[in-house]
Amino acid sequence: MPNTPVPANVIGLPAVSRYDRSDIMRAAVAHARQIIEGEREAYLRRWSGAIRCGDRRPAMVLPTWRAAMSEALRYAWKDAKKARAAMPASTGAPRELAAIELRILSIQAAERVTRDESAMLPALYARAAELSRAAMAHVHH
């Protein structure tokens, strides 16, 4: 294995700040296979005429699995960091969810509900469900 740093995957840090290393390794293996297959296809494409005619050509030299995994791990970590950066802030979703729940409760507790409030209620329920699903999915990863 290369000397790839394992950012924020140390014991003692909250689960929110950890990376899923098994997902990263699966992605790295897929990248490594693509790298090796890409090199094989490039060789066959480059030397296809010589192969068909039986002419002289250099031997096919593919990257070793270790070299391909080293490069693939760099790609996989970069993708994981990009995905983490694209993820919404962990504090923003609970705040928004709390605000929506408060709005729903205030509408339900009101003596008289206006048409606008009653029309707004299904959208609020849908947004609250979406945020809670996203929060639960984030916790399970």
C-alpha positions as CSV (number, residue, x, y, z in Angstrom):
1,M,0.0,0.0,0.0
2,P,1.2,3.5,-0.7
3,N,1.8,6.1,1.9
4,T,-1.7,7.6,1.5
5,P,-2.8,9.6,4.5
6,V,-6.1,8.6,6.0
7,P,-7.8,11.9,6.8
8,A,-10.3,12.2,9.6
9,N,-10.7,8.4,10.0
10,V,-9.1,8.3,13.4
11,I,-10.7,6.7,16.5
12,G,-12.2,9.4,18.7
13,L,-13.5,11.7,16.0
14,P,-17.3,11.8,15.5
15,A,-18.8,9.6,12.9
16,V,-19.8,12.6,10.8
17,S,-16.1,13.5,10.2
18,R,-15.1,9.9,9.2
19,Y,-14.7,8.7,5.7
20,D,-16.1,5.3,4.7
21,R,-12.8,3.5,3.9
22,S,-14.6,0.4,2.4
23,D,-16.3,2.6,-0.2
24,I,-13.0,4.3,-1.0
25,M,-11.3,0.9,-1.4
26,R,-14.1,-0.4,-3.7
27,A,-13.8,2.8,-5.8
28,A,-10.0,2.4,-5.9
29,V,-10.2,-1.2,-7.0
30,A,-12.6,-0.2,-9.8
31,H,-10.2,2.7,-10.8
32,A,-7.2,0.4,-10.8
33,R,-9.0,-2.1,-13.1
34,Q,-10.0,0.7,-15.4
35,I,-6.4,2.0,-15.5
36,I,-5.0,-1.5,-16.4
37,E,-7.8,-2.1,-18.9
38,G,-7.2,1.3,-20.4
39,E,-3.5,0.6,-20.9
40,R,-4.4,-2.7,-22.5
41,E,-6.8,-1.1,-24.9
42,A,-4.4,1.7,-25.8
43,Y,-1.7,-0.8,-26.7
44,L,-4.1,-2.9,-28.8
45,R,-5.4,0.2,-30.5
46,R,-1.9,1.5,-31.2
47,W,-0.4,-1.7,-32.5
48,S,-3.5,-3.3,-34.0
49,G,-2.1,-3.2,-37.6
50,A,1.2,-4.8,-36.5
51,I,-0.7,-7.5,-34.5
52,R,-2.9,-8.4,-37.5
53,C,0.0,-8.5,-40.0
54,G,2.4,-10.2,-37.7
55,D,4.9,-7.4,-37.7
56,R,7.4,-6.6,-35.0
57,R,6.0,-4.6,-32.1
58,P,7.1,-3.9,-28.5
59,A,5.9,-6.2,-25.8
60,M,2.7,-5.1,-23.9
61,V,3.8,-3.6,-20.6
62,L,0.9,-3.0,-18.2
63,P,1.2,-1.2,-14.9
64,T,1.6,-3.5,-11.9
65,W,-1.4,-3.9,-9.7
66,R,0.5,-2.0,-7.0
67,A,1.2,1.0,-9.2
68,A,-2.4,1.0,-10.5
69,M,-3.8,0.9,-7.0
70,S,-1.5,3.7,-5.9
71,E,-2.8,5.9,-8.5
72,A,-6.4,4.7,-8.1
73,L,-6.3,5.5,-4.3
74,R,-5.3,9.0,-5.1
75,Y,-8.4,9.3,-7.4
76,A,-10.7,7.6,-4.9
77,W,-9.6,9.9,-2.0
78,K,-10.0,12.9,-4.2
79,D,-13.5,11.8,-5.2
80,A,-14.4,11.2,-1.5
81,K,-13.1,14.6,-0.5
82,K,-15.1,16.2,-3.3
83,A,-18.2,14.3,-2.2
84,R,-17.7,15.4,1.4
85,A,-17.2,19.1,0.3
86,A,-20.4,18.9,-1.8
87,M,-22.4,17.5,1.1
88,P,-24.5,20.1,2.9
89,A,-23.1,21.3,6.3
90,S,-24.2,18.9,9.1
91,T,-25.4,21.8,11.2
92,G,-27.6,23.4,8.5
93,A,-30.0,20.5,7.9
94,P,-31.0,20.0,11.6
95,R,-31.6,23.7,12.0
96,E,-33.8,23.8,8.9
97,L,-35.6,20.6,10.0
98,A,-36.2,22.2,13.5
99,A,-37.6,25.3,11.9
100,I,-39.9,23.4,9.6
101,E,-41.1,21.2,12.5
102,L,-41.8,24.4,14.5
103,R,-43.7,25.9,11.6
104,I,-45.8,22.7,11.2
105,L,-46.6,22.6,14.9
106,S,-47.5,26.2,14.9
107,I,-49.9,25.7,12.0
108,Q,-51.4,22.6,13.7
109,A,-51.8,24.4,17.0
110,A,-53.5,27.5,15.5
111,E,-57.1,28.0,16.2
112,R,-57.8,29.2,12.7
113,V,-55.7,28.0,9.8
114,T,-55.6,30.2,6.8
115,R,-55.8,28.9,3.2
116,D,-52.1,29.8,2.6
117,E,-51.1,27.9,5.7
118,S,-53.2,24.8,4.8
119,A,-51.8,24.9,1.2
120,M,-48.2,25.2,2.7
121,L,-48.6,22.2,5.0
122,P,-48.0,19.4,2.5
123,A,-44.9,21.0,1.2
124,L,-43.6,21.4,4.7
125,Y,-44.3,17.8,5.4
126,A,-42.5,16.7,2.3
127,R,-39.4,18.9,3.0
128,A,-39.3,17.7,6.6
129,A,-39.4,14.1,5.4
130,E,-36.7,14.8,2.9
131,L,-34.4,16.4,5.5
132,S,-34.9,13.6,8.0
133,R,-34.2,10.9,5.4
134,A,-31.0,12.8,4.4
135,A,-30.0,13.1,8.0
136,M,-30.6,9.4,8.6
137,A,-28.7,8.4,5.5
138,H,-25.8,10.6,6.6
139,V,-25.7,9.0,10.0
140,H,-25.7,5.5,8.6
141,H,-22.7,6.1,6.4
